[in-house]
Amino acid sequence: MNTKKKIDTKTIKSINKNVRSSVKKLKPILKSIVGKKVDLVIRNLSFSDKRISSDVKKTISSAVANAENNYQYDIDNLFVKEAYCGKQIVMKRFRARAKGRASAIQKPYSNVTIILSEKTKQKDSHGSKS
């Protein structure tokens, strides 16, 4: 029994390493853009109040540029197939407190990965089901 999985070759990947934000703050932004068209996502991120949305927008713009220049894809058919983030280093700093004490400050970094795909027009087959 040979079960082969279809591999979608029309995907474009863009990775932004060393984003100065925590994964907790990035996840809601990335969840909101999955499945949407690229032009709509870029517009929404432009008007977002979050500081980190500009870095996510840069990553998506880079993926769109890769799709256009390296693979000659049509920009109008691109949509966000996957968007995820991962932890990277955490810089540890100290802040001086009262009575000679110190408290820790953690400055986390993250990786952002955006995968775009091109929507292909599927031919609708009308008729009987048999």
Backbone torsions as a table, in degrees:
resi	resn	phi	psi	omega
1	MET	NA	117.2	-176.2
2	ASN	-108.4	110.5	178.1
3	THR	-114.0	107.3	178.8
4	LYS	-103.1	139.7	179.3
5	LYS	-91.3	135.3	177.0
6	LYS	-72.8	131.0	179.4
7	ILE	-103.9	123.0	179.0
8	ASP	-82.1	112.6	-175.9
9	THR	-88.2	-5.2	-177.7
10	LYS	-95.3	54.1	177.2
11	THR	-120.5	146.1	179.8
12	ILE	-125.5	133.1	-175.8
13	LYS	-117.7	138.0	174.9
14	SER	-137.4	128.8	-177.0
15	ILE	-119.6	129.8	176.4
16	ASN	-113.2	111.0	-179.6
17	LYS	-95.1	157.3	178.0
18	ASN	61.2	48.4	172.4
19	VAL	-82.9	126.5	-173.9
20	ARG	-83.3	71.6	176.8
21	SER	-161.1	161.3	179.8
22	SER	-85.5	160.0	179.1
23	VAL	-64.9	-34.7	-179.5
24	LYS	-60.5	-35.8	-179.7
25	LYS	-83.2	-25.6	-178.9
26	LEU	-80.7	-35.3	-172.6
27	LYS	-57.0	-44.9	179.8
28	PRO	-62.4	-34.4	178.4
29	ILE	-68.1	-44.7	-178.3
30	LEU	-68.2	-35.8	178.3
31	LYS	-66.3	-31.1	-177.2
32	SER	-76.4	-15.4	-176.1
33	ILE	-102.6	-11.6	-176.0
34	VAL	-68.6	131.6	177.4
35	GLY	90.7	-5.2	-177.9
36	LYS	-97.2	160.4	177.6
37	LYS	-71.5	152.4	-171.7
38	VAL	-65.4	-42.4	-177.6
39	ASP	-65.5	-35.4	177.1
40	LEU	-67.8	-40.0	-180.0
41	VAL	-65.3	-44.6	-179.6
42	ILE	-63.6	-38.9	178.2
43	ARG	-65.6	-43.6	-179.8
44	ASN	-64.7	-39.4	180.0
45	LEU	-70.6	-27.6	178.4
46	SER	-65.0	-34.6	-177.0
47	PHE	-100.6	11.0	180.0
48	SER	-77.0	147.5	-180.0
49	ASP	-83.2	-15.6	-175.7
50	LYS	-71.9	140.6	-179.6
51	ARG	-66.5	-35.9	-172.4
52	ILE	-79.1	-11.6	-177.0
53	SER	-64.3	-25.7	177.9
54	SER	-67.7	-36.6	177.3
55	ASP	-69.2	-37.6	177.1
56	VAL	-66.6	-38.7	178.5
57	LYS	-64.3	-38.8	176.8
58	LYS	-62.3	-40.9	179.9
59	THR	-64.8	-42.3	178.6
60	ILE	-66.8	-40.4	177.9
61	SER	-63.1	-36.4	176.8
62	SER	-65.4	-41.5	178.7
63	ALA	-65.4	-37.9	178.0
64	VAL	-65.8	-41.4	178.1
65	ALA	-64.4	-38.7	176.3
66	ASN	-62.6	-41.8	-178.8
67	ALA	-64.9	-40.5	-176.7
68	GLU	-74.4	-46.1	-172.8
69	ASN	-85.8	-38.3	-175.5
70	ASN	-89.9	-32.0	-173.9
71	TYR	-117.8	-4.8	179.3
72	GLN	55.9	43.9	176.6
73	TYR	-85.6	156.6	176.3
74	ASP	-81.8	124.2	-175.7
75	ILE	-65.8	-31.6	-176.5
76	ASP	-67.3	-22.0	-178.2
77	ASN	-96.2	0.3	-176.5
78	LEU	-81.1	141.2	173.3
79	PHE	-140.3	161.8	-178.7
80	VAL	-81.8	111.7	-179.3
81	LYS	-83.1	-46.4	179.1
82	GLU	-140.3	148.7	173.6
83	ALA	-149.2	118.7	-179.9
84	TYR	-145.4	164.7	-179.1
85	CYS	-135.7	158.3	179.5
86	GLY	-139.4	159.1	179.9
87	LYS	-74.9	150.2	171.8
88	GLN	-129.6	-140.0	-176.2
89	ILE	-73.4	160.0	172.5
90	VAL	-125.7	114.6	176.3
91	MET	-77.1	134.8	-178.5
92	LYS	-110.9	125.4	-179.3
93	ARG	-126.9	166.2	178.9
94	PHE	-126.1	145.7	178.3
95	ARG	-119.0	132.7	-179.3
96	ALA	-70.9	135.1	179.5
97	ARG	-121.8	-177.0	-177.0
98	ALA	-68.6	154.1	175.3
99	LYS	60.1	33.3	174.9
100	GLY	76.5	12.7	179.4
101	ARG	-90.6	170.1	176.1
102	ALA	-138.3	147.4	175.4
103	SER	-122.0	149.0	-174.6
104	ALA	-81.7	144.3	172.4
105	ILE	-124.3	129.3	178.7
106	GLN	-108.8	131.9	179.2
107	LYS	-117.5	95.2	-174.6
108	PRO	-80.9	152.1	174.2
109	TYR	-121.0	156.5	-178.0
110	SER	-139.4	163.2	170.3
111	ASN	-108.6	138.3	176.1
112	VAL	-117.3	128.1	177.9
113	THR	-120.3	126.3	178.5
114	ILE	-118.7	128.2	176.5
115	ILE	-118.3	119.3	178.4
116	LEU	-101.4	155.2	176.6
117	SER	-140.3	157.5	-179.2
118	GLU	-101.8	128.4	177.6
119	LYS	-76.4	130.6	177.0
120	THR	-107.7	143.8	179.5
121	LYS	-73.0	123.3	177.4
122	GLN	-96.4	137.7	-179.1
123	LYS	-79.6	124.3	179.0
124	ASP	-79.4	128.8	178.1
125	SER	-103.5	108.4	177.6
126	HIS	-94.8	151.6	178.3
127	GLY	137.3	-163.7	-177.1
128	SER	-75.6	155.9	-177.7
129	LYS	-86.1	-9.5	-177.3
130	SER	-85.1	NA	NA
